[in-house]
């Protein structure tokens, strides 16, 4: 999201369906839950109409959200959109999420939901794009260039760096989740990438790995 926010032709939106997810899953106890629900609509139909399909002052709109937020809702709104799945090595992903949610579940990870959405879109005739964060770090300019080609938009070199600190588009939940992002000035390996995977989360890693590998096989390569 921070990368696309640097483009001259793009507006970005941060997790418009987070409120819907928290309302639909009242048992979920995320930090800043009350603030999040108070800050946005939790009616997914309203979000589709007023956010996803709204008129923007720039030709490109980058809507960043989490796959597991798209629950108990009609998904046909995704069909006219270009859909991009960002994936990450599940060992790193789980270790990172465990810094905030001590005992994450498959729904928190979202890997299974990502693959389900990917396969559903393909059944509907789409060819969704997949971007692996590890490959992006190996060749930032090359991968972003190829991504822009696949999206049908011109590559802009300023996508590779940004100023440290929050952005005005950040959701109110940023203070709980975006610490590393706010320290960043570009695509760099996060400190949480080196966090050891706790033994209690190894079964979740083993469960998650096949979903990741299936999507990685379809990802943009360096």
C-alpha positions in Angstrom: 0.0 0.0 0.0 2.8 2.4 0.9 4.5 1.6 -2.4 1.4 2.3 -4.5 0.7 5.5 -2.5 3.9 7.0 -4.1 2.4 6.8 -7.6 1.3 10.0 -9.3 -1.9 8.4 -10.6 -3.1 6.3 -7.6 -5.2 6.6 -4.5 -4.9 4.0 -1.8 -7.5 2.7 0.7 -6.6 0.8 3.9 -8.6 -2.3 4.7 -12.2 -1.1 3.9 -13.7 -4.4 5.1 -12.0 -4.6 8.5 -15.2 -3.2 10.2 -17.3 -5.8 8.5 -15.0 -8.6 9.6 -15.0 -7.5 13.2 -18.8 -7.2 13.3 -19.2 -10.6 11.6 -16.7 -12.2 14.0 -17.6 -10.7 17.4 -15.4 -13.3 19.2 -12.3 -11.8 17.5 -10.4 -9.6 20.1 -8.1 -7.5 18.0 -6.3 -4.5 19.5 -8.1 -1.3 18.8 -11.3 -3.2 17.9 -13.7 -0.5 19.3 -11.8 2.3 17.6 -11.9 0.4 14.3 -15.6 -0.3 14.4 -16.3 3.4 15.3 -14.1 4.6 12.4 -15.8 2.9 9.5 -18.9 1.2 8.2 -19.3 -2.4 9.1 -22.0 -2.9 6.4 -20.1 -4.6 3.5 -22.7 -3.5 0.9 -22.3 0.1 2.0 -18.5 -0.3 1.8 -18.7 -1.7 -1.8 -21.0 1.1 -2.9 -19.3 4.0 -1.1 -15.6 3.0 -1.0 -14.8 0.2 -3.6 -17.0 1.6 -6.4 -16.7 5.2 -5.5 -15.5 7.9 -7.8 -11.9 8.9 -7.2 -9.8 11.8 -8.4 -7.1 9.6 -9.9 -7.4 6.8 -12.5 -5.9 4.0 -10.3 -7.2 2.9 -6.9 -5.3 0.5 -4.8 -7.6 -1.2 -2.2 -5.6 -3.1 0.3 -7.3 -5.6 2.5 -6.9 -9.0 4.2 -8.4 -12.2 2.6 -9.9 -13.3 5.9 -11.9 -10.1 6.1 -14.0 -11.3 3.2 -16.4 -13.5 5.1 -20.2 -13.9 5.0 -20.5 -11.6 2.0 -21.3 -11.7 -1.7 -18.0 -11.5 -3.6 -19.2 -10.6 -7.1 -17.9 -7.1 -6.6 -14.4 -8.5 -7.1 -15.0 -9.6 -10.7 -14.6 -6.3 -12.4 -11.5 -5.5 -10.3 -7.9 -6.6 -10.9 -7.1 -8.8 -8.0 -3.6 -9.1 -6.6 -2.6 -11.6 -3.8 0.4 -10.7 -1.7 1.9 -13.8 0.0 4.7 -14.4 2.5 6.6 -17.4 3.7 4.3 -18.8 6.4 7.1 -19.3 8.9 7.8 -15.6 8.8 4.1 -14.6 8.5 3.1 -16.6 11.6 6.0 -15.5 13.7 5.2 -11.9 12.8 1.4 -12.1 13.5 2.3 -13.9 16.8 3.8 -10.6 18.0 0.3 -9.2 18.2 -1.9 -12.3 18.4 -0.2 -14.8 20.7 -2.1 -17.9 19.4 -3.1 -17.1 15.8 -5.4 -19.5 13.9 -5.7 -20.3 10.2 -8.3 -17.6 9.9 -5.9 -15.0 11.4 -3.2 -16.1 8.9 -5.6 -16.0 5.9 -3.6 -18.4 3.7 -6.5 -20.9 3.2 -8.9 -18.0 2.4 -6.4 -16.6 -0.1 -6.2 -19.8 -2.0 -10.0 -20.2 -1.9 -10.5 -16.7 -3.3 -7.8 -17.3 -5.9 -9.4 -20.5 -7.2 -12.9 -18.9 -7.1 -11.7 -16.0 -9.3 -10.1 -18.4 -11.7 -13.3 -20.3 -12.0 -15.0 -17.1 -12.8 -12.6 -16.5 -15.7 -10.1 -14.2 -14.0 -6.3 -14.6 -13.9 -5.4 -13.1 -10.5 -1.9 -11.9 -9.9 0.3 -13.3 -7.1 3.3 -11.4 -5.5 5.6 -13.1 -3.1 7.2 -10.8 -0.6 10.4 -12.8 -0.5 10.9 -12.6 -4.3 10.1 -8.9 -4.1 13.0 -8.4 -1.7 15.4 -10.2 -4.0 14.7 -7.9 -7.0 12.6 -5.0 -6.0 12.7 -3.0 -9.2 12.5 -6.0 -11.5 9.5 -7.5 -9.7 7.6 -4.2 -9.3 8.3 -3.4 -13.0 6.8 -6.8 -14.0 3.9 -6.2 -11.6 3.1 -2.9 -13.3 3.3 -4.5 -16.7 0.8 -7.2 -15.6 -1.5 -4.5 -14.2 -1.3 -2.5 -17.3 0.0 0.6 -15.6 3.4 2.4 -16.2 6.2 1.6 -13.8 7.2 4.5 -11.5 10.5 4.3 -9.8 9.3 6.2 -6.8 7.3 3.1 -5.9 10.5 1.7 -4.4 10.9 4.2 -1.5 8.8 6.4 0.8 9.3 8.6 3.9 9.3 6.9 7.3 6.3 7.4 9.4 2.5 7.0 9.1 0.4 7.9 6.1 -2.9 9.8 6.2 -4.6 6.8 4.6 -3.7 4.5 7.5 -6.6 3.0 9.4 -6.9 3.8 13.1 -5.5 0.3 13.8 -2.1 1.3 12.4 -0.7 2.1 15.9 -1.1 -1.6 16.8 -0.1 -3.3 13.5 2.2 -0.9 11.5 5.2 -0.3 13.7 7.6 -1.9 11.3 6.0 -0.3 8.3 6.3 3.2 9.9 10.0 2.6 10.4 10.5 1.6 6.8 11.5 3.7 3.9 11.3 1.0 1.2 11.1 -2.7 0.7 13.4 -4.2 3.4 13.3 -7.4 5.4 11.5 -6.7 8.7 13.0 -7.5 12.0 10.1 -10.0 12.6 11.4 -12.0 9.7 14.1 -13.3 12.0 11.8 -14.1 14.9 11.9 -17.9 15.7 8.7 -19.8 15.2 7.4 -20.9 18.6 7.0 -24.6 19.0 3.3 -24.2 19.7 2.8 -22.7 16.2 4.6 -25.4 14.2 1.4 -27.3 13.5 -0.2 -24.1 12.1 2.9 -23.6 9.9 2.6 -27.2 8.6 -1.1 -26.6 7.9 -0.4 -23.3 6.2 2.5 -24.3 4.0 0.5 -26.2 1.2 -1.7 -23.1 0.6 1.3 -20.9 0.4 3.1 -23.2 -2.0 0.1 -23.5 -4.3 -0.1 -19.7 -4.6 3.7 -19.3 -4.9 3.7 -21.6 -8.0 1.5 -18.9 -9.7 3.5 -15.9 -8.5 5.4 -13.2 -10.4 9.0 -14.4 -10.4 12.3 -12.4 -10.4 
